[in-house]
Amino acid sequence: MADFHQNGVVATLHNLRERSLERMEKELTVFSASRPITLILPSLYSELEAPALEHIVSELSQAPYISEIVIGLDQASEEQFRSAKHYFSRLPQKHTILWHDGPRLRAVDEKLKAEDLSPDQPGKGRNVWFCMGYVLAARQAGVVALHDCDIVTYSRDMLARLVYPVANPRFPYVFSKGYYPRIADRSLNGRVTRLLVTPILLSLEKVMGHHPYIDYLKAFRYPLAGEFAMQTQILSDIRIPSDWGLEIGVLSEMWRNYSTQSICQVDIADAYDHKHQPLSPEDAAKGLSRMSIDITKALYRKLATDGVVFSQDAFRTLKATYYRTALDLVETYYHDARMNGLTTDRHREEQAVELFAANLIEAGQVYLDNPNATPFMPSWNRVQSALPDLLRDIQEAVRLDAED
């Protein structure tokens, strides 16, 4: 049974297990009449060949309140795009595929490049950004949700609980963030959240003192969750990173643009598992190593915009503080796991901490060497100002791809 603790910064909506999924979906169907609900699914073509997405599509087929599903398809040839159209044709809801590697959307991207507005690297962030542009162009959605395509423990009540706070017209929330425990195969997972984000936030607070942005991030039970929902008017103005800092970047934009009274987090699952990234200590451009650098850079840059001054001495102090804090948490997580009949490998956990500690310095050096970097993709408001017809171009490209 969940607790009912509130942290006082953002509202926490718990799962007290007193309500059936069917009743919630009936309400969502009513809400969707005035606030149509669109789901964005950023996907690699390779995920169509995995069992996780097969199950997700089966579950989504039973969700009556979804008005449209927008699939962002990456790393797909023309033959694979046609295969994807057949794959998703079983969905009873209206659904649209953005074939990012196709010639029509590449032509749209060339227009963006000509104005220096194109995202500079491929990945989930770029995929999501183009899907957001399509949703704005279609002008049909009142609520937009997003989740990944590799969730092996997926059930459709995850989506229902995620969208409910922003779909209900009597609630004040414009943004909801999912949270859950990362448990699979009798093991406690979620290493980047547990061993990087939590201890670095505690360490930043120790090193630089109280900061309301740190309080805000600490309030989220799973800040790296890839599941969130928002009202559509948010899409025009947010500036999100194109790298692994996407989730932290979205939370930062909500902090910049909205009162915390408009933001909530919601319990969407008792257990959650998806594709695991390797630690990749030998290659900082891959796996959790790259993820830790991107996330840390996103934190540094956001704090800098709030007036925090960083130096090499500050980063060295932060590393030492982080290392001690993270090692203490390794023990705490071990006790928590044992209490619940789960396991953690303390040797591998400490290896991850050592890598993340080194990457705090690496991310700091990247920040100091290039303080003028603009790691965010432009807002769609800016794109429309520079290229007034671009949203229509995206819509037309997607329509023609679907008809071919």
Secondary structure, DSSP 8 states (H G I E B T S, - for coil): -------SSSEEE---S-S-HHHHHHHHHHHHHHS-EEEEEEEEGGGGGSHHHHHHHHHHTT-TTEEEEEEEEES--HHHHHHHHHHHTT-SSEEEEEETTSHHHHHHHHHHHHTT-S-SS-SHHHHHHHHHHHHHHHT--SEEEE--S-BTT--HHHHHHHHHHHH-TTS--SEEEEE--BEETTEE--HHIIIIIHHHHHHHHHHH---HHHHHHHT-S-TT-S-EEEEGGGTTT---BSSTTHHHHHHHHHHHHS-GGGEEEEE--S-B-B------TT-TTSHHHHHHHHHHHHHHHHHHHTT----HHHHHHHHHHHHHHHHHHHHHHHHHHHHTT-B--HHHHHHHHHHHHHHHHHHHHHHHH-TT---B---HHHHHHH-TTHHHHHHHHHHHHHH-
